[in-house]
Amino acid sequence: MSEDYLVPFAEGEAEFTEKRSRFIGRVFYVESEAQARERIEQVKKQHYDARHNCWCYALHDSGAVRYSDDGEPQGTAGQPMLGVFQREGVENVVCVVTRYFGGVLLGAGGLTRAYAKSAKDALDAAGVARMSLWARYRVACPYALFERFTRLLAPLGGVVEGTDYGAEIAVTLRVPKACAGELAAALTELSLGALGAELLGEAFLPGARER
């Protein structure tokens, strides 16, 4: 697992009505099939009175891809929903679209468009973030340098995770792994070599919302 990929930034929900049928799309970030199934069951329980709760999910590490039309004509719901995430390049995602039937048949084409729209609207509400390799550090920063230190993180895409105030300020932070060298150079320039960063580890984590 070395390449970047896109994931939902947050949970997303969107709703619209098509020929009196009510479509409610939900998008969640998940990391396993068990989590995906749990989210699906949660939505099914919440909307137990709906005619259909169609779903799909796609996972990065395992490559697992699953979908269900949940009683809709084959190929008109789960697969079009999944196609939205595949076109957008979004993984580690589960989507459930609930349909309250309004009494008017939409036809295969109408259903396909409605389920794809619901998935896309929910994804737009959730937003996407880039999952990439981050390096986590601890820096012991003098109070006199703290404000300038935090300012230098922004151009690097750095994130302060925590601060512990003592004789100095112990800052826990993370930066994209690709910017680790720039962080070291910036610390050297800021403190004339007095500041160093202790590497705590590396992990794949989501960044800021991209869209």
Secondary structure by P-SEA (a helix, b strand, c coil): ccccccccccbbbbbbbcccbbbbbbbbbbccaaaaaaaaaaaaaaaccccccccccccccccbbbbbcccccccccaaaaaaaaaaaccccbbbbbbbccccccccaaaaaaaaaaaaaaaaaabbbbbbbbbbbbcccccccaaaaaaaaaaaaccccccccccccccccccccccaaaaaaaaaaaaccccbbbbbcccccccccccc
